[in-house]
Amino acid sequence: MRLNSPKINIMHKACMKASKSMIRDFGEIEKLQVSTKGPGDFVTAADKKSEKIIIEELLKAHPDYGILSEEAGEINKDNKNHRWIIDPIDGTMNFLNGIPQFAISIGYEEKGEIISGIIFDPIKDEMFFAEKGNGAFLNNSRMRVSNKKKLKDSILVTGGPKFGSKKREEIFKHYVKISNNVDSSIRKFGSASLDIAYVACGRFDGFWQWELNYWDIAAGLVILREAGGYVDFFDSNQKLPNKKNIIASNSNIHQELKDSLLKKNIE
């Protein structure tokens, strides 16, 4: 694997260390599925264990850096100029059900901009990573977005909505509208970080989703951009800065996907 910088090295080390226990824990899920208690408590423990390992590694390297993480919240919150953004298991419901589609996601943010990121799929042993200005890579290979030119020919992926979402009906209307504009069916894989990584390497052509957490997508922002893709946010809620509605795609279909989603006359 090609490592671009000290930051990428640090994130890589944290991912590899956390993934060892995660893979062991994933192997236990099938047994837990048949228990009366179910795997819920076990998965919560696995999530926190992975997060603890990652945070310890990152703080060992930079004790003063800020951290924003799904379970632990904010650490060193006064340091906004240098900050790690962590999702220890993105795709928890997949993990919970023994589905091998989840990832560790770590982004490094400097003065409000994500400049380095890693998304690691420990089951498939796929490491997506990028650093601003240095390109995006999947393991040892440079990666680029697809060259699809029309929305109707594209493979798209999305996720949500959550059951309690106030935007639930609007989100479904967008889904129906987009699905009527593409010849291929829309995929829903359950891990936003991997969805973006798959757009970056050309497996998918575009992705959109409402009400994601910042830690779900932070690493993917730099990875996709360095792979030649475009990212936009829409309908932001200033009171909830860590909630994001996102459109991400290759450069060719981006405007068409964006126009389809953001037109107000949704029927």
TORGULO-518275 format. One record per residue (C-alpha): residue in one letter; z, y, x. Coordinates in pm, whole numbers. Example, Ala and Ser with C-alpha at 12.3 -4.5 7.8 and 13.67 -1.06 7.14 Angstrom:
ATOM   r        w        v        u
ATOM   a      780     -450     1230
ATOM   s      714     -106     1367
//
This chain:
ATOM   r        w        v        u
ATOM   m        0        0        0
ATOM   r      -93      345      127
ATOM   l      208      578      131
ATOM   n      120      946      136
ATOM   s      442     1130      213
ATOM   p      818     1111      257
ATOM   k      860     1173     -120
ATOM   i      629      884     -208
ATOM   n      814      664       42
ATOM   i     1149      747     -118
ATOM   m     1022      677     -471
ATOM   h      853      356     -358
ATOM   k     1174      228     -200
ATOM   a     1373      309     -516
ATOM   c     1115      133     -737
ATOM   m     1107     -181     -526
ATOM   k     1485     -208     -512
ATOM   a     1529     -155     -887
ATOM   s     1246     -391     -977
ATOM   k     1415     -692     -819
ATOM   s     1699     -692    -1071
ATOM   m     1462     -591    -1351
ATOM   i     1240     -895    -1291
ATOM   r     1545    -1123    -1293
ATOM   d     1670     -964    -1614
ATOM   f     1329     -996    -1778
ATOM   g     1340    -1367    -1706
ATOM   e     1654    -1394    -1918
ATOM   i     1506    -1223    -2224
ATOM   e     1346    -1537    -2370
ATOM   k     1683    -1715    -2369
ATOM   l     1849    -1417    -2536
ATOM   q     1588    -1404    -2813
ATOM   v     1734    -1718    -2969
ATOM   s     2099    -1610    -2946
ATOM   t     2287    -1485    -3252
ATOM   k     2378    -1160    -3082
ATOM   g     2023    -1084    -2969
ATOM   p     1913     -910    -2650
ATOM   g     1993     -548    -2742
ATOM   d     2313     -506    -2540
ATOM   f     2161     -693    -2247
ATOM   v     1858     -462    -2236
ATOM   t     2079     -152    -2248
ATOM   a     2269     -291    -1948
ATOM   a     1941     -368    -1767
ATOM   d     1817      -15    -1830
ATOM   k     2136      141    -1693
ATOM   k     2144      -94    -1394
ATOM   s     1787       -3    -1300
ATOM   e     1863      366    -1340
ATOM   k     2178      341    -1126
ATOM   i     1984      177     -841
ATOM   i     1708      439     -855
ATOM   i     1948      734     -866
ATOM   e     2152      599     -575
ATOM   e     1839      567     -361
ATOM   l     1712      914     -449
ATOM   l     2049     1082     -392
ATOM   k     2087      899      -61
ATOM   a     1770     1073       55
ATOM   h     1840     1413     -102
ATOM   p     2199     1450     -225
ATOM   d     2142     1805     -350
ATOM   y     1824     1746     -554
ATOM   g     1838     1767     -929
ATOM   i     1779     1462    -1147
ATOM   l     1669     1431    -1509
ATOM   s     1690     1072    -1632
ATOM   e     1677      897    -1967
ATOM   e     2024      743    -1964
ATOM   a     2221      957    -1717
ATOM   g     2090     1293    -1835
ATOM   e     2107     1572    -1576
ATOM   i     2259     1550    -1228
ATOM   n     2283     1853     -996
ATOM   k     2148     2052    -1289
ATOM   d     2158     2385    -1103
ATOM   n     1882     2270     -868
ATOM   k     1571     2338    -1078
ATOM   n     1339     2384     -778
ATOM   h     1365     2026     -651
ATOM   r     1410     1761     -916
ATOM   w     1344     1391     -977
ATOM   i     1235     1290    -1330
ATOM   i     1319      925    -1403
ATOM   d     1251      666    -1670
ATOM   p     1409      340    -1548
ATOM   i     1232      122    -1807
ATOM   d      948      285    -1998
ATOM   g      857       37    -2269
ATOM   t     1207      -80    -2353
ATOM   m     1103     -244    -2681
ATOM   n      841     -447    -2495
ATOM   f     1106     -549    -2243
ATOM   l     1342     -633    -2531
ATOM   n     1089     -871    -2683
ATOM   g      972    -1038    -2364
ATOM   i      639     -853    -2358
ATOM   p      529     -781    -1997
ATOM   q      415     -423    -2054
ATOM   f      675     -182    -1916
ATOM   a      722       24    -1603
ATOM   i      950      227    -1380
ATOM   s      840      591    -1374
ATOM   i      957      849    -1119
ATOM   g      817     1198    -1079
ATOM   y      910     1462     -825
ATOM   e      910     1816     -964
ATOM   e      903     2125     -742
ATOM   k      949     2468     -899
ATOM   g      852     2336    -1241
ATOM   e      545     2138    -1130
ATOM   i      521     1762    -1083
ATOM   i      367     1720     -738
ATOM   s      434     1349     -669
ATOM   g      469     1050     -894
ATOM   i      494      671     -907
ATOM   i      453      435    -1201
ATOM   f      537       77    -1109
ATOM   d      465     -226    -1326
ATOM   p      693     -489    -1169
ATOM   i      553     -785    -1363
ATOM   k      189     -727    -1268
ATOM   d      288     -581     -929
ATOM   e       79     -268     -988
ATOM   m      187       55     -822
ATOM   f       14      371     -948
ATOM   f       95      673     -736
ATOM   a      -29     1017     -641
ATOM   e       61     1334     -462
ATOM   k      -91     1672     -537
ATOM   g     -401     1727     -325
ATOM   n     -407     1374     -183
ATOM   g     -569     1170     -461
ATOM   a     -443      888     -681
ATOM   f     -409      522     -589
ATOM   l     -351      181     -744
ATOM   n     -187      -25     -473
ATOM   n     -434       14     -180
ATOM   s     -733      141     -376
ATOM   r     -833      495     -466
ATOM   m     -864      531     -842
ATOM   r    -1067      754    -1071
ATOM   v    -1089      810    -1443
ATOM   s    -1376      659    -1640
ATOM   n    -1712      829    -1686
ATOM   k    -1744      779    -2062
ATOM   k    -1914     1086    -2204
ATOM   k    -1866     1058    -2580
ATOM   l    -1552     1012    -2787
ATOM   k    -1718      758    -3017
ATOM   d    -1785      526    -2723
ATOM   s    -1436      554    -2580
ATOM   i    -1136      324    -2570
ATOM   l     -831      527    -2671
ATOM   v     -460      449    -2669
ATOM   t     -166      607    -2849
ATOM   g      189      538    -2963
ATOM   g      448      632    -3223
ATOM   p      563      769    -3453
ATOM   k      931      682    -3450
ATOM   f     1074      588    -3789
ATOM   g     1284      902    -3827
ATOM   s     1017     1147    -3714
ATOM   k      972     1455    -3933
ATOM   k      606     1456    -3824
ATOM   r      548     1096    -3931
ATOM   e      287     1163    -4199
ATOM   e      102     1418    -3986
ATOM   i       91     1174    -3696
ATOM   f      -58      905    -3919
ATOM   k     -322     1150    -4045
ATOM   h     -424     1226    -3687
ATOM   y     -445      854    -3615
ATOM   v     -674      793    -3910
ATOM   k     -894     1088    -3821
ATOM   i     -937      984    -3458
ATOM   s     -996      621    -3553
ATOM   n    -1281      735    -3779
ATOM   n    -1444      906    -3478
ATOM   v    -1453      611    -3239
ATOM   d    -1653      288    -3258
ATOM   s    -1385       85    -3081
ATOM   s    -1039       32    -3223
ATOM   i     -746      231    -3088
ATOM   r     -494       47    -2875
ATOM   k     -115       78    -2893
ATOM   f       59      -82    -2595
ATOM   g      411       59    -2615
ATOM   s      455      222    -2273
ATOM   a      341      583    -2242
ATOM   s      365      589    -1863
ATOM   l      135      287    -1833
ATOM   d      -97      431    -2098
ATOM   i     -149      738    -1880
ATOM   a     -180      525    -1565
ATOM   y     -448      318    -1738
ATOM   v     -641      634    -1826
ATOM   a     -612      739    -1461
ATOM   c     -766      414    -1335
ATOM   g    -1038      403    -1602
ATOM   r     -909      117    -1818
ATOM   f     -867      360    -2108
ATOM   d    -1069      677    -2160
ATOM   g     -812      885    -2346
ATOM   f     -453      897    -2469
ATOM   w     -258     1113    -2708
ATOM   q       94     1093    -2846
ATOM   w      347     1311    -3023
ATOM   e      719     1348    -2947
ATOM   l      737     1188    -2607
ATOM   n     1021     1256    -2368
ATOM   y      941     1437    -2045
ATOM   w     1057     1140    -1838
ATOM   d      804      916    -2017
ATOM   i      509     1113    -1881
ATOM   a      622     1321    -1581
ATOM   a      491     1090    -1308
ATOM   g      170     1030    -1501
ATOM   l       79     1400    -1501
ATOM   v        6     1420    -1129
ATOM   i     -141     1069    -1117
ATOM   l     -395     1144    -1390
ATOM   r     -489     1486    -1255
ATOM   e     -538     1349     -904
ATOM   a     -760     1078    -1052
ATOM   g     -985     1346    -1205
ATOM   g     -837     1351    -1556
ATOM   y     -722     1637    -1778
ATOM   v     -387     1688    -1951
ATOM   d     -294     1929    -2231
ATOM   f       20     1980    -2435
ATOM   f       15     2100    -2795
ATOM   d      252     2224    -3068
ATOM   s      540     2266    -2823
ATOM   n      891     2327    -2955
ATOM   q     1058     2580    -2726
ATOM   k     1400     2461    -2844
ATOM   l     1323     2108    -2718
ATOM   p     1168     2155    -2372
ATOM   n     1196     1785    -2286
ATOM   k      992     1678    -2591
ATOM   k      616     1674    -2533
ATOM   n      303     1623    -2743
ATOM   i       28     1524    -2505
ATOM   i     -348     1478    -2481
ATOM   a     -474     1306    -2164
ATOM   s     -825     1183    -2086
ATOM   n    -1117     1177    -1849
ATOM   s    -1292     1509    -1799
ATOM   n    -1593     1426    -2018
ATOM   i    -1432     1352    -2355
ATOM   h    -1131     1579    -2319
ATOM   q    -1256     1875    -2520
ATOM   e    -1391     1654    -2797
ATOM   l    -1062     1463    -2824
ATOM   k     -865     1786    -2815
ATOM   d    -1080     1946    -3087
ATOM   s    -1048     1638    -3306
ATOM   l     -670     1643    -3280
ATOM   l     -603     2013    -3306
ATOM   k     -831     2118    -3591
ATOM   k     -610     2229    -3876
ATOM   n     -819     2088    -4158
ATOM   i     -688     1734    -4136
ATOM   e     -782     1566    -4461
//
